[in-house]
Amino acid sequence: MRAGTAAGTAAGLLSAERVLPQLRAIYVVSAGFGGRVGGGLPDILEPALTPRHRDALHSVAAGVAAGATMVAGWRERLLNAATEADARAAAAPEGSWERLSEQVKSILWAALAGLLVGLAAGYLSHLALDAFTASSIPFIIAGF
């Protein structure tokens, strides 16, 4: 989980250029949290009940799928939603509920984008660490 947190935070820092400056800290912290969760996710989805527990969810294919979530457009859509909410907040009257609501939406969309990036990075860090053990990881499923 520590490696996942580090991987998520690093991924957040490396991908924060598109995030509004006032939302970057939220994005990076969320990416770190996502990395922590993602780092443990392979073992949650495929518990280590036996020494050779690694199957489809501990595979190269699962890693590619996890990495693809970052580039599948989800992150961009979430960041676009954050930017749009921020623009609506700026246009709303100072001190209004509408402004506050849009500011909260902007923060939540940016946090969700960071969480997604961190989840993928944490998942990949888990697989990378497992790949360098004696049991390694399968390409698709055990036996392949």
HUMOCOR-V508767 format. One record per residue. N is the residue number from 0. RES is the residue in one letter. PSI is psi in whole degrees, -180 to 180 (* if undefined). OMEGA is omega in whole degrees, 0 to 359 (NA if undefined). D_CENTER is the distance of its C-alpha to the mean C-alpha in whole Angstrom. Layout:
# HUMOCOR-V508767
n->N res->RES psi->PSI omega->OMEGA d_center->D_CENTER
n->N res->RES psi->PSI omega->OMEGA d_center->D_CENTER
This chain:
# HUMOCOR-V508767
n->0 res->M psi->-32 omega->177 d_center->13
n->1 res->R psi->-43 omega->178 d_center->15
n->2 res->A psi->-39 omega->178 d_center->14
n->3 res->G psi->-42 omega->178 d_center->10
n->4 res->T psi->-45 omega->179 d_center->10
n->5 res->A psi->-43 omega->180 d_center->12
n->6 res->A psi->-43 omega->179 d_center->10
n->7 res->G psi->-44 omega->179 d_center->7
n->8 res->T psi->-44 omega->179 d_center->9
n->9 res->A psi->-43 omega->179 d_center->11
n->10 res->A psi->-39 omega->177 d_center->8
n->11 res->G psi->-44 omega->179 d_center->8
n->12 res->L psi->-42 omega->182 d_center->12
n->13 res->L psi->-23 omega->183 d_center->12
n->14 res->S psi->14 omega->185 d_center->11
n->15 res->A psi->-2 omega->184 d_center->12
n->16 res->E psi->-30 omega->182 d_center->16
n->17 res->R psi->-9 omega->182 d_center->15
n->18 res->V psi->139 omega->176 d_center->14
n->19 res->L psi->138 omega->184 d_center->18
n->20 res->P psi->-39 omega->182 d_center->19
n->21 res->Q psi->-9 omega->181 d_center->19
n->22 res->L psi->-1 omega->185 d_center->16
n->23 res->R psi->-41 omega->181 d_center->14
n->24 res->A psi->-44 omega->178 d_center->15
n->25 res->I psi->-44 omega->181 d_center->13
n->26 res->Y psi->-48 omega->183 d_center->10
n->27 res->V psi->-43 omega->178 d_center->10
n->28 res->V psi->-42 omega->178 d_center->11
n->29 res->S psi->-38 omega->177 d_center->8
n->30 res->A psi->-40 omega->177 d_center->5
n->31 res->G psi->-43 omega->178 d_center->8
n->32 res->F psi->-44 omega->177 d_center->8
n->33 res->G psi->-39 omega->177 d_center->5
n->34 res->G psi->-39 omega->178 d_center->6
n->35 res->R psi->-46 omega->179 d_center->9
n->36 res->V psi->-47 omega->181 d_center->9
n->37 res->G psi->-32 omega->179 d_center->7
n->38 res->G psi->-29 omega->178 d_center->10
n->39 res->G psi->-10 omega->186 d_center->13
n->40 res->L psi->-42 omega->180 d_center->12
n->41 res->P psi->-39 omega->181 d_center->14
n->42 res->D psi->-20 omega->174 d_center->17
n->43 res->I psi->-44 omega->181 d_center->16
n->44 res->L psi->-31 omega->181 d_center->16
n->45 res->E psi->80 omega->186 d_center->19
n->46 res->P psi->149 omega->180 d_center->21
n->47 res->A psi->71 omega->180 d_center->23
n->48 res->L psi->-22 omega->176 d_center->26
n->49 res->T psi->161 omega->179 d_center->28
n->50 res->P psi->-28 omega->181 d_center->28
n->51 res->R psi->52 omega->186 d_center->27
n->52 res->H psi->-7 omega->186 d_center->24
n->53 res->R psi->121 omega->180 d_center->22
n->54 res->D psi->-137 omega->188 d_center->22
n->55 res->A psi->-39 omega->184 d_center->20
n->56 res->L psi->-6 omega->173 d_center->17
n->57 res->H psi->34 omega->187 d_center->17
n->58 res->S psi->168 omega->175 d_center->18
n->59 res->V psi->-40 omega->180 d_center->18
n->60 res->A psi->-41 omega->178 d_center->18
n->61 res->A psi->-38 omega->178 d_center->15
n->62 res->G psi->-41 omega->178 d_center->13
n->63 res->V psi->-43 omega->179 d_center->14
n->64 res->A psi->-42 omega->179 d_center->13
n->65 res->A psi->-43 omega->179 d_center->9
n->66 res->G psi->-34 omega->181 d_center->9
n->67 res->A psi->-26 omega->180 d_center->11
n->68 res->T psi->-30 omega->180 d_center->9
n->69 res->M psi->-31 omega->185 d_center->7
n->70 res->V psi->4 omega->183 d_center->11
n->71 res->A psi->5 omega->179 d_center->12
n->72 res->G psi->-11 omega->180 d_center->13
n->73 res->W psi->-46 omega->181 d_center->11
n->74 res->R psi->-45 omega->180 d_center->9
n->75 res->E psi->-43 omega->179 d_center->13
n->76 res->R psi->-41 omega->179 d_center->14
n->77 res->L psi->-42 omega->179 d_center->12
n->78 res->L psi->-35 omega->175 d_center->13
n->79 res->N psi->-41 omega->178 d_center->17
n->80 res->A psi->-39 omega->178 d_center->17
n->81 res->A psi->-43 omega->180 d_center->16
n->82 res->T psi->-43 omega->179 d_center->19
n->83 res->E psi->-43 omega->178 d_center->21
n->84 res->A psi->-38 omega->178 d_center->21
n->85 res->D psi->-40 omega->178 d_center->22
n->86 res->A psi->-41 omega->178 d_center->25
n->87 res->R psi->-36 omega->178 d_center->26
n->88 res->A psi->-42 omega->181 d_center->26
n->89 res->A psi->-31 omega->181 d_center->28
n->90 res->A psi->-19 omega->182 d_center->30
n->91 res->A psi->154 omega->180 d_center->31
n->92 res->P psi->141 omega->178 d_center->34
n->93 res->E psi->132 omega->177 d_center->33
n->94 res->G psi->3 omega->181 d_center->33
n->95 res->S psi->158 omega->176 d_center->32
n->96 res->W psi->-34 omega->179 d_center->30
n->97 res->E psi->-45 omega->180 d_center->29
n->98 res->R psi->-46 omega->180 d_center->28
n->99 res->L psi->-44 omega->180 d_center->26
n->100 res->S psi->-45 omega->180 d_center->24
n->101 res->E psi->-35 omega->177 d_center->23
n->102 res->Q psi->-43 omega->178 d_center->22
n->103 res->V psi->-43 omega->178 d_center->20
n->104 res->K psi->-44 omega->180 d_center->18
n->105 res->S psi->-44 omega->179 d_center->17
n->106 res->I psi->-45 omega->182 d_center->16
n->107 res->L psi->-41 omega->178 d_center->14
n->108 res->W psi->-43 omega->179 d_center->13
n->109 res->A psi->-40 omega->179 d_center->11
n->110 res->A psi->-41 omega->179 d_center->10
n->111 res->L psi->-39 omega->177 d_center->8
n->112 res->A psi->-45 omega->178 d_center->7
n->113 res->G psi->-42 omega->179 d_center->6
n->114 res->L psi->-44 omega->179 d_center->4
n->115 res->L psi->-46 omega->179 d_center->3
n->116 res->V psi->-43 omega->179 d_center->3
n->117 res->G psi->-41 omega->178 d_center->3
n->118 res->L psi->-48 omega->180 d_center->3
n->119 res->A psi->-45 omega->181 d_center->5
n->120 res->A psi->-41 omega->179 d_center->6
n->121 res->G psi->-43 omega->178 d_center->7
n->122 res->Y psi->-47 omega->180 d_center->9
n->123 res->L psi->-36 omega->179 d_center->10
n->124 res->S psi->-38 omega->177 d_center->12
n->125 res->H psi->-47 omega->180 d_center->13
n->126 res->L psi->-39 omega->179 d_center->15
n->127 res->A psi->-43 omega->179 d_center->16
n->128 res->L psi->-42 omega->178 d_center->18
n->129 res->D psi->-32 omega->181 d_center->19
n->130 res->A psi->-25 omega->182 d_center->21
n->131 res->F psi->16 omega->174 d_center->23
n->132 res->T psi->171 omega->180 d_center->24
n->133 res->A psi->-34 omega->181 d_center->28
n->134 res->S psi->-20 omega->181 d_center->26
n->135 res->S psi->-158 omega->176 d_center->24
n->136 res->I psi->151 omega->179 d_center->22
n->137 res->P psi->162 omega->177 d_center->23
n->138 res->F psi->-54 omega->178 d_center->23
n->139 res->I psi->-63 omega->175 d_center->22
n->140 res->I psi->165 omega->182 d_center->24
n->141 res->A psi->135 omega->180 d_center->26
n->142 res->G psi->-9 omega->180 d_center->29
n->143 res->F psi->* omega->NA d_center->28
